[in-house]
Amino acid sequence: MMQPAKTGHSARAHWGLRAPMTFLNHGSYGAAPKVLLQKQRDWQDRLEDQPCLFINTELPGALRRAADTLAEFLGASPDSLAFVENTTGGIGAILRSIPFVTGDEIVVTDHIYNAVRQTLHHVCAQTGAQLRVVTLGLPVSGPQEVAAQVCAAVTGATRLVCIDHIASASAVIMPVAEIVAHCRAQGVPVLVDGAHAPGMVDLDLDALDADYYVGNCHKWLCAPKGSAFVRVAARAREGLHPLAISHAYGSGFPDEFHMIGTRDWSPALTVPDAIAFHQQLGGAALRARNHAVAVEGAALLAERLGTQAGAPDAMFGAMATVELPQMLYSPEPPERPTANALKARLWDAHRIEVHVMPLAGRLWLRFCIQAYNERSDIEALADCLCQWLETAKESRA
Ligand SMILES: Cc1ncc(COP(=O)(O)O)c(C=O)c1O
């Protein structure tokens, strides 16, 4: 279908990313290659060619086949998987299907994604459940320490553990296998937020066997936006409903999730092509290559800035965090507005797109390595920050 692509800057021709710029933020919203956007448009053309015939006759089977292909890629049994619009919606559907009551606790960490935290606040306000936040801080020392801290927060009152697979704010890969195993032994359900995982790390969702696993295909699998999924263990399907109830109400999981009113399913229908594109770029070898460039980049940045990485190498995938020197922002507080101002300055002055995150009382650079990035992108970022540091030192001398 597509030409085999190399990695590095030559691979960037597959994407419509604007030049010149250093794009080190694939993680926020992904970026879909041109060829996959064309595949998506082909599906839209098929829909508009005869909308009634397509939606009533062609779509159900095509959607199921796309979901089955994704399930195979993720190591999930086909009946455990359904598409949703995005991770936020998938997690919303799950949280709003669980009958929490006053006194229930939901265990989360301080690395949780803000939109998920907000959903949890809403659910707690509606049901009387409470959040129990485990403070991991940053840097984290290792997977055993993280697992021990999360598991220690699980008590008889815990109704759910909601844990990131790969946290957005810290880029840390959480020890989800250990946490799921512990919780299963305690009879406590686990919801894994895998927004960043598909295409970044190897997955075997049936082996992990979390009660609920939600992930995006538009980030690291590069599918068009609007292609996420929920994987639900058989024991957790009873009472689970999508956010939009429609004709299939009562027919259970996964069918209810694929009938939610009229919508454009072309992003989900393009997922098999996205998987094929990912495999052509190397599949597991691409994931390993992106990880290698990311940890090398973290070491380079930490050394040149005189700071530290947010975690040991093995706890990073294709994203990493490195502490920003306080000299670059003090006396401003290490909070979101300061982070946003630094991020905007990098873009305005140098056309570098990279995330800056406030966490644990400091600011952190969060950078991402996709097929189209190379070490020189990190060097460009380091050069620019070192220049800023020199200027800051001179102005304080
Ligand atoms: C950890 C995590 N969870 C959830 C989300 C939400 O994903 P979406 O915006 O696709 O719903 C993100 C998005 O970046 C994320 O990083």
The ligand as an SDF file (V2000), in Angstrom:
LIG
                    3D

 16 16  0  0  0  0  0  0  0  0999 V2000
   -2.6960   10.3430   29.9530 C   0  0  0  0  0  0  0  0  0  0  0  0
   -3.7720   10.9300   29.1130 C   0  0  0  0  0  0  0  0  0  0  0  0
   -5.0490   10.5870   29.3440 N   0  0  0  0  0  0  0  0  0  0  0  0
   -6.0580   11.0610   28.6020 C   0  0  0  0  0  0  0  0  0  0  0  0
   -5.8260   11.9310   27.5710 C   0  0  0  0  0  0  0  0  0  0  0  0
   -6.9860   12.4620   26.7980 C   0  0  0  0  0  0  0  0  0  0  0  0
   -6.9360   12.0650   25.4850 O   0  0  0  0  0  0  0  0  0  0  0  0
   -8.0200   12.6760   24.4790 P   0  0  0  0  0  0  0  0  0  0  0  0
   -7.7910   14.1500   24.4550 O   0  0  0  0  0  0  0  0  0  0  0  0
   -7.7180   12.0100   23.1890 O   0  0  0  0  0  0  0  0  0  0  0  0
   -9.3460   12.3260   25.0140 O   0  0  0  0  0  0  0  0  0  0  0  0
   -4.5190   12.3230   27.2820 C   0  0  0  0  0  0  0  0  0  0  0  0
   -4.2550   13.2650   26.1860 C   0  0  0  0  0  0  0  0  0  0  0  0
   -3.1650   13.7410   25.9880 O   0  0  0  0  0  0  0  0  0  0  0  0
   -3.4710   11.8110   28.0670 C   0  0  0  0  0  0  0  0  0  0  0  0
   -2.2000   12.1620   27.8540 O   0  0  0  0  0  0  0  0  0  0  0  0
  1  2  1  0
  2  3  1  0
  2 15  2  0
  3  4  2  0
  4  5  1  0
  5  6  1  0
  5 12  2  0
  6  7  1  0
  7  8  1  0
  8  9  2  0
  8 10  1  0
  8 11  1  0
 12 13  1  0
 12 15  1  0
 13 14  2  0
 15 16  1  0
M  END
$$$$
